[in-house]
Amino acid sequence: MSDYKTDLEIAREAKKIRISDLAKERLSIGEENLIPYGHYKSKINENYLKEIDKKSDGKLILVTAMTPTTAGEGKTTTSVGLTDGLNYIGKKAMVALREPSLGPCFGMKGGAAGGGYAQVVPMEDINLHFTGDFHAITSAHMLLSAMIDNHIYWNLEPKLDSRRITWRRVVDMNDRALRSIANSLGGIANGFSREDGFDITVASEVMAILCLSKDFDDLTERLGKIIVGFTRDLEAVTCKDIKADGAMSVLLKDALQPNLVQTLENNPAFIHGGPFANIAHGCNTVIATKTALKLADYVVTEAGFGADLGAEKFLNIKCRKSSLSPKCAVVVATVRALKLHGDADSKKLGEENIKALEAGLPNLLRHLENLAKFNLPTVVAINRFPTDSDNEISKVQEVCKNSGVNAVLAEHWAHGGKGASKLAETVIDVIDNNKENLKFIYDDKDSPEDKIKKISKEIYRSSEVTFSPQAKKKLNEISDQGFDNFPVCMAKTQYSFSTDATKKCAPEGHSMHIREIRLSAGAEFIVAIAGDIMTMPGLPKNPAAYEVHVGKDGNIRGLF
């Protein structure tokens, strides 16, 4: 029984099939089109991606969630479980997920390969170095950083003003000490000292470019458009201006190709591209999603954190830029998390508490209301925990039904695809009856300030939006540079609709303060940083890294 086994133990017991056999038998991909990374993971050759471009598309299903809590919601677990459930009822389905970051793996959140009997494997590889994509992104980003400082050192044309460098460094680890630094110290031989800082790799514009590019040529062109700083005359200087785009694209050539793995039930899965929908756009790559749609009748993909962050960006950024259009959204909810939003005692979540559950349900309903604004039909997946009572589950289903949404009990964590078969059937029914066309919250022609205000008021329910003087100045610069038509990527706490992480459930009427604006000219969006969110996370007092080690038997311990 899963109650007595850890995720890691379950993953190690998986009866995996060789990736070459999986590709051939399930996707009709020959071995010549694979770039294997061992026996159980592989990249798909870019030439094959071009060959299947004319195939018809399957139907896309977006998995998102209520506002996250420390109790966990199981969005990735549900994405995997739903995919296995669709295959269980006889549909040809695959899942397209995001790659985990090392920061959360050794920090607080842990891994991101699912859980229980709804996982992707090889779990340890996926959660650690995998196929090296994040290392390639970090290296490409840092190559540009090195070339910027070298450009300044040799006083090359166009002459960068070292006071106006906008490009920060990255590392795929939570390290608060690197948020603000001074570089080039130690004398003239090391260059001209200046203020600098690090973000986590998933917040890199290079990550966003990789995720949004349609092919290698598009990737290279986007890299060239990155604005790294300005001259003394306030002329923008790009990556192409300092001749870094070609070398960066070489480092990213293999990383651009999607990674193929499998679920515990041997169903195909793509895992490719960036997490962190609180500070980035938080979606897997367009290439992986579009390739999956050519290979399966149904494709399940996920968006990070709650629907107010992940789904909003998936729809307003990824779908807008790629012409993708999901036919259904699945909103993951748990009784435990809903009770926490209703101020239940975190130490007593295993006890039935209808009062706290009812107090927390407005959070779920808020997300359902928001998704309806996109004309996106929804299904609620109640990701069951063993301590959930029948009365609590019935209450969630009753309240959702009164709002016109089916809430389906899903037990994939304990029973895999069979446990998600009812959810799969409900999703298929919603897709078959969906006649709506996707719409966006704002128009391209809206000013960036208006886009920020529309998201803040329509999705977060803010009563006002304020901007720091620096943010206002940057918005004016963006307008002068002709980038007003770009979508907006909001960066804010994932734990609340507001910028205050302690305001749970469904707060409204709050003020949204935008402290910083960043332009991602290559990714083609504008980042609005709200409240006190950091683009470089820190480690908690007791990081998960304390428990991670290699046992005497040679196996990894403590990874989850």
C-alpha positions in Angstrom: 0.0 0.0 0.0 1.2 3.5 -0.8 0.5 4.5 2.8 3.6 2.6 3.9 6.0 3.6 1.0 7.7 6.9 0.2 7.5 8.4 -3.2 11.1 7.5 -3.7 10.5 3.8 -2.8 7.5 3.7 -5.1 9.6 5.2 -7.9 12.4 2.7 -7.4 10.0 -0.2 -7.7 8.7 1.1 -11.0 8.8 -1.4 -13.9 10.2 0.9 -16.4 10.5 0.0 -20.1 13.4 1.2 -22.2 12.8 4.6 -23.6 13.5 3.4 -27.2 10.8 0.8 -26.8 8.4 3.3 -25.3 9.0 5.8 -28.2 8.5 3.1 -30.8 5.5 1.3 -29.3 3.5 4.2 -27.9 4.6 7.1 -30.2 5.8 5.5 -33.4 9.2 7.3 -33.0 12.1 5.3 -34.4 15.4 5.0 -32.5 17.1 7.2 -35.2 15.0 10.1 -34.0 16.1 9.7 -30.3 19.1 11.2 -28.5 19.3 8.8 -25.5 20.5 9.8 -22.1 20.8 6.3 -20.6 18.1 3.6 -20.8 15.1 5.6 -19.6 15.3 9.2 -20.8 15.9 10.7 -24.2 15.6 13.8 -26.2 13.7 14.0 -29.4 15.8 15.0 -32.5 14.8 18.4 -33.8 14.6 17.0 -37.4 11.8 14.7 -36.3 9.9 17.6 -34.9 9.8 19.2 -38.3 8.7 16.0 -39.9 5.5 15.8 -37.8 4.6 19.4 -38.1 1.8 18.8 -40.6 0.0 16.2 -38.4 -3.3 17.2 -36.8 -3.4 18.4 -33.2 -4.9 16.6 -30.2 -6.8 18.4 -27.5 -5.0 20.3 -24.7 -6.0 20.1 -21.1 -4.6 22.6 -18.6 -4.1 21.6 -15.0 -3.9 24.4 -12.5 -4.8 24.7 -8.8 -6.2 26.7 -5.9 -3.9 29.0 -4.0 -1.1 26.8 -2.6 -0.5 26.2 1.1 2.0 24.2 3.1 -0.5 21.3 3.1 0.2 20.8 -0.6 -2.2 20.5 -3.6 -0.6 17.9 -5.9 -0.8 19.7 -9.2 2.0 17.6 -10.9 0.6 14.4 -9.2 -2.8 15.2 -10.7 -1.4 16.0 -14.1 0.3 12.6 -14.2 -2.7 10.8 -12.6 -5.1 12.3 -15.2 -2.8 11.3 -18.0 -2.7 7.7 -16.7 -6.5 7.9 -16.2 -7.1 9.0 -19.8 -5.0 6.0 -21.0 -6.8 3.7 -18.5 -10.2 4.5 -20.2 -8.7 3.9 -23.6 -7.6 7.3 -24.8 -4.2 8.1 -26.3 -2.8 10.7 -23.9 0.5 12.1 -22.8 1.6 14.7 -20.3 3.9 17.7 -20.8 5.4 18.9 -17.6 8.0 21.4 -16.4 11.4 20.5 -15.2 12.2 20.8 -11.5 14.6 23.4 -10.2 17.4 22.4 -7.8 16.5 25.3 -5.6 13.2 23.9 -4.2 14.6 20.3 -4.3 17.1 21.3 -1.6 15.0 24.0 -0.1 11.5 23.7 1.2 9.2 22.5 -1.6 11.0 19.3 -2.6 11.0 17.6 -6.0 8.4 18.0 -8.8 7.9 14.6 -10.3 4.5 13.8 -8.9 3.8 11.5 -5.9 2.4 8.2 -4.7 1.3 6.1 -7.7 1.1 9.1 -10.0 4.8 9.9 -10.8 7.1 10.3 -13.7 10.3 8.3 -13.7 13.3 8.1 -13.4 12.3 10.3 -10.5 15.8 10.9 -9.0 17.3 11.9 -12.4 14.4 14.2 -13.2 14.7 16.0 -9.8 18.4 16.4 -10.1 20.6 17.0 -13.2 18.2 15.3 -15.6 19.5 15.9 -19.2 21.4 19.1 -18.2 18.9 21.6 -19.6 19.1 23.9 -16.6 22.9 23.8 -16.6 22.9 24.7 -20.3 20.6 27.7 -19.6 22.7 28.8 -16.6 25.9 28.5 -18.7 24.4 30.5 -21.6 23.1 33.2 -19.3 26.5 33.4 -17.5 28.4 33.5 -20.8 26.4 36.6 -21.7 27.2 38.0 -18.2 31.0 37.4 -18.8 30.9 39.0 -22.2 29.1 42.1 -20.9 31.9 42.7 -18.3 34.5 41.9 -20.9 32.9 44.4 -23.3 33.1 47.1 -20.6 36.7 46.2 -19.7 38.0 46.6 -23.3 35.8 49.7 -23.9 34.3 48.1 -27.0 31.6 49.6 -29.2 28.8 50.2 -28.5 30.1 51.6 -25.3 28.1 50.3 -22.3 27.6 52.5 -19.4 28.5 50.3 -16.4 26.0 52.2 -14.3 23.2 51.1 -16.6 23.7 47.4 -16.9 20.3 45.7 -16.6 21.5 42.1 -17.0 21.9 40.1 -13.8 23.6 36.8 -13.2 21.8 33.5 -12.3 22.4 30.2 -10.5 20.0 27.3 -10.0 20.1 27.3 -6.2 18.4 29.3 -3.5 21.1 31.7 -2.3 19.9 34.9 -0.7 23.4 36.1 -0.2 23.8 36.6 -3.9 20.7 38.9 -4.4 22.8 42.0 -4.3 26.6 41.9 -4.9 29.5 44.0 -6.1 31.6 42.5 -8.9 35.0 43.1 -10.4 36.7 43.9 -7.1 40.4 43.4 -6.5 42.0 46.0 -8.8 42.0 47.2 -12.4 43.0 43.9 -13.8 39.6 42.5 -12.8 37.6 45.3 -14.5 35.5 48.1 -13.3 33.6 47.4 -10.1 29.9 47.8 -10.2 26.7 46.7 -8.4 25.3 43.4 -9.6 23.1 40.6 -8.4 21.8 37.0 -9.0 18.4 35.6 -9.8 17.6 31.9 -9.7 18.0 30.2 -13.2 14.3 29.7 -13.7 13.8 33.5 -13.6 16.4 34.0 -16.4 15.2 35.5 -19.6 17.1 32.8 -21.3 14.8 30.2 -19.7 11.8 32.2 -20.9 13.2 32.4 -24.4 13.9 28.6 -24.5 10.3 28.0 -23.3 8.6 30.3 -25.8 10.8 29.7 -28.9 9.2 27.8 -31.8 12.5 26.5 -33.2 16.2 27.0 -33.2 16.2 30.0 -35.5 13.6 31.7 -33.4 15.7 30.9 -30.3 18.8 32.5 -31.8 16.8 35.6 -33.0 15.3 36.1 -29.5 18.6 35.8 -27.8 20.0 38.5 -30.0 17.1 40.8 -28.9 18.0 40.6 -25.2 18.7 44.1 -23.9 21.7 44.0 -21.5 22.1 47.7 -20.7 22.4 51.2 -22.1 25.0 53.6 -23.4 25.6 57.0 -21.8 23.3 58.4 -24.4 20.6 56.0 -23.2 20.7 53.8 -26.3 19.8 50.2 -25.7 22.6 47.6 -26.2 21.5 44.1 -27.1 23.1 40.7 -26.8 23.6 40.7 -30.6 25.4 44.1 -30.3 28.1 42.5 -28.1 28.1 39.3 -30.3 27.1 36.8 -27.7 23.9 35.4 -29.3 25.7 32.8 -31.6 27.7 31.3 -28.8 24.7 31.2 -26.4 22.6 29.4 -29.0 25.3 26.7 -29.3 25.1 26.1 -25.6 21.3 25.8 -25.9 21.1 23.7 -29.1 20.6 20.3 -27.3 18.6 21.9 -24.4 15.9 23.1 -26.9 15.0 19.5 -27.8 12.2 18.0 -25.6 12.9 15.3 -23.0 10.9 12.1 -23.2 10.4 9.9 -20.1 7.5 7.8 -18.7 4.9 7.6 -16.0 4.8 4.7 -13.5 2.2 3.1 -15.9 4.5 3.5 -18.8 2.7 6.3 -20.5 4.9 8.8 -22.4 5.7 12.1 -20.8 7.6 15.2 -22.0 9.4 17.2 -19.2 10.9 20.3 -20.6 11.3 23.9 -19.5 10.7 26.2 -16.6 8.9 26.2 -13.3 8.3 29.1 -10.9 5.1 30.8 -12.0 5.4 33.3 -9.1 8.5 35.0 -10.6 8.5 33.7 -14.1 5.8 32.7 -16.6 6.0 29.1 -15.2 5.2 27.0 -18.3 6.9 24.1 -20.0 8.2 24.7 -23.5 6.0 25.6 -26.5 8.0 23.0 -28.4 7.2 20.2 -26.0 3.5 21.1 -25.8 3.1 21.4 -29.6 5.1 18.2 -30.2 2.9 16.3 -27.7 -0.2 17.5 -29.5 1.1 15.9 -32.7 1.7 12.6 -30.9 -1.4 12.1 -28.8 -5.2 12.7 -28.9 -5.1 14.4 -25.5 -2.3 16.3 -23.9 -2.2 17.2 -20.2 0.0 20.2 -19.2 0.4 22.2 -16.0 0.8 25.8 -15.0 2.6 26.7 -11.8 1.1 27.5 -8.4 -2.4 28.8 -8.2 -4.5 29.7 -11.3 -4.1 33.4 -10.5 -0.4 33.1 -11.4 0.2 30.0 -13.5 -3.0 29.7 -15.5 -3.2 33.5 -16.0 0.3 33.5 -17.5 -0.2 30.3 -19.4 -3.3 31.9 -21.1 -2.2 35.5 -21.4 1.4 34.8 -22.4 2.0 31.3 -23.7 -1.3 30.9 -25.5 -1.2 34.4 -26.9 2.3 33.9 -28.3 1.9 30.3 -29.6 -1.8 30.0 -30.6 -2.3 27.2 -28.2 -5.8 26.9 -26.8 -6.8 24.5 -24.0 -10.2 22.9 -24.2 -10.6 22.4 -20.5 -9.0 23.4 -17.2 -8.6 21.1 -14.2 -8.4 23.0 -10.9 -6.7 20.9 -8.2 -8.0 21.3 -4.7 -7.5 19.4 -1.4 -9.7 19.4 1.6 -6.6 20.0 3.8 -5.6 23.2 1.9 -9.1 24.5 1.9 -9.3 24.1 5.6 -6.0 26.0 6.0 -7.5 28.8 4.0 -10.4 28.7 6.5 -7.9 29.2 9.4 -7.9 25.6 10.6 -5.1 24.6 13.0 -2.3 23.2 10.7 -1.6 20.5 13.3 -5.2 19.2 13.1 -5.9 19.0 9.4 -6.6 15.3 9.8 -9.7 16.0 11.9 -13.0 16.7 10.2 -13.7 20.5 10.3 -16.7 21.5 8.1 -16.7 25.0 9.5 -13.1 25.7 8.4 -13.7 24.0 5.1 -16.7 26.3 4.3 -14.6 29.3 5.3 -11.8 28.3 2.9 -14.0 27.4 -0.1 -14.2 31.0 -1.4 -10.6 30.6 -2.4 -11.4 27.8 -4.8 -14.5 29.6 -6.1 -12.4 32.7 -6.8 -10.2 30.7 -9.1 -13.2 29.2 -10.9 -14.6 32.6 -11.5 -11.3 33.8 -12.9 -11.0 31.0 -15.4 -14.6 31.6 -16.6 -13.4 35.1 -17.6 -11.1 33.3 -20.2 -14.1 31.3 -21.5 -12.4 28.2 -20.2 -14.6 25.4 -18.9 -13.4 23.8 -15.7 -13.4 20.7 -13.6 -12.3 20.5 -10.0 -10.1 17.6 -9.1 -10.4 16.8 -5.4 -7.0 15.3 -4.7 -7.8 12.9 -1.9 -5.8 12.5 1.3 -6.4 9.5 3.5 -7.7 11.7 6.4 -10.4 13.5 4.2 -13.8 12.6 5.5 -16.8 11.8 3.2 -18.7 14.8 4.7 -15.9 17.1 3.7 -15.6 15.8 0.2 -19.4 16.0 -0.2 -19.3 19.6 1.0 -16.7 20.6 -1.7 -18.7 18.8 -4.4 -22.0 20.5 -3.3 -20.5 24.0 -3.3 -18.9 23.5 -6.7 -22.1 22.1 -8.1 -24.0 25.2 -7.0 -21.4 27.2 -9.0 -22.0 25.1 -12.1 -18.7 23.1 -11.9 -18.2 19.4 -11.4 -15.9 18.5 -8.5 -14.6 14.9 -9.0 -13.0 12.8 -6.3 -9.5 11.7 -7.6 -7.5 9.0 -6.0 -4.6 8.7 -8.3 -2.1 9.2 -5.5 -3.1 5.8 -4.1 -4.4 4.0 -7.2 -2.7 5.6 -10.2 -4.7 5.8 -13.5 -7.6 3.7 -12.2 -8.1 6.2 -9.3 -8.3 9.1 -11.9 -10.6 7.3 -14.4 -13.7 9.2 -13.2 -11.8 12.5 -13.5 -10.7 11.5 -17.0 -14.2 10.7 -18.1 -15.5 14.0 -16.7 -12.8 16.0 -18.5 -13.6 14.2 -21.8 -17.3 15.1 -21.4 -16.5 18.7 -20.8 -14.2 18.9 -23.8 -16.8 17.3 -26.0 -19.3 19.9 -25.0 -17.0 22.9 -25.1 -18.1 25.4 -27.7 -16.3 28.4 -26.3 -13.4 30.2 -27.8 -10.5 31.3 -25.5 -10.3 35.0 -24.7 -7.7 37.1 -22.9 -8.0 39.5 -20.0 -6.3 42.3 -21.9 -5.5 43.3 -25.4 -2.1 43.7 -27.0 -2.9 47.4 -27.7 -3.4 48.1 -24.0 -0.6 50.0 -22.3 1.6 47.9 -20.0 0.3 50.0 -17.1 -3.3 49.1 -18.1 -2.4 45.4 -18.5 -1.0 45.4 -15.0 -4.1 47.1 -13.6 -6.5 44.7 -15.5 -4.7 41.6 -14.1 -4.6 43.1 -10.6 -8.3 44.1 -10.6 -9.8 41.2 -12.6 -7.7 38.3 -11.2 -6.3 39.5 -7.9 -9.4 41.7 -7.0 -7.2 44.7 -6.0 -9.0 48.0 -5.6 -5.9 50.0 -6.6 -2.5 49.6 -8.2 0.4 51.8 -7.3 3.8 52.1 -8.9 7.2 53.1 -7.4 9.0 56.0 -9.1 11.5 53.5 -10.5 8.7 51.3 -12.0 7.0 54.4 -13.5 10.2 55.5 -15.1 10.9 52.0 -16.5 7.3 51.9 -18.0 8.0 55.2 -19.8 11.3 53.8 -21.1 9.5 50.7 -22.4 6.9 52.9 -24.1 9.7 55.0 -25.7 11.4 51.8 -27.0 8.2 50.6 -28.7 7.5 47.5 -26.5 4.0 48.5 -25.3 2.4 45.6 -27.1 4.2 43.0 -25.0 2.2 40.9 -22.5 2.9 41.2 -18.8 4.4 38.6 -16.5 3.4 39.4 -12.9 5.8 38.4 -10.1 4.2 38.2 -6.7 3.7 35.9 -3.7 2.0 32.6 -4.6 0.4 32.3 -1.2 -2.3 34.9 -1.6 -4.3 36.9 -4.1 -2.8 39.9 -2.5 0.9 40.8 -2.1 0.6 39.8 1.6 1.4 36.1 1.9 -0.5 36.0 5.3 -3.9 37.0 3.7 -5.4 33.7 2.9 -8.6 32.6 1.3 -10.1 35.3 -1.1 -9.0 38.8 0.0 -10.3 41.7 -2.1 -10.1 45.5 -2.0 -6.3 45.5 -1.3 -3.6 47.6 -2.9 -1.2 46.1 -5.4 2.2 47.9 -5.3 4.5 47.4 -8.2 8.0 48.1 -7.0 10.0 47.2 -10.1 9.6 46.7 -13.8 11.9 44.6 -16.0 11.9 44.3 -19.8 12.5 40.9 -21.3 12.8 42.0 -25.0 13.9 38.5 -26.2 11.2 36.7 -24.4 8.8 39.4 -25.5 7.1 40.2 -22.2 7.3 42.8 -19.4 8.0 41.6 -15.8 6.1 43.5 -13.1 7.5 42.7 -9.6 4.9 43.3 -6.9 5.2 43.5 -3.1 8.3 41.9 -1.5 8.7 38.9 -3.8 12.3 38.0 -4.5 13.6 36.7 -7.8 16.3 34.8 -5.9 14.7 32.7 -3.1 16.4 31.9 0.2 16.6 28.6 2.1 14.3 27.9 5.0 15.7 27.4 8.6 15.7 23.7 8.1 16.2 23.1 4.3 15.4 19.8 2.7 19.2 19.5 2.0 19.7 18.4 5.6 18.1 15.1 4.8 19.5 14.4 1.4 22.5 12.1 1.3 23.8 8.9 -0.3 23.2 5.8 1.9 25.7 3.0 2.5 23.9 1.0 -0.2 24.7 3.7 -2.8 21.2 4.9 -3.1 20.1 8.5 -2.6 18.1 9.2 0.7 15.9 12.1 1.6 14.9 13.2 -1.9 11.2 13.7 -2.4 
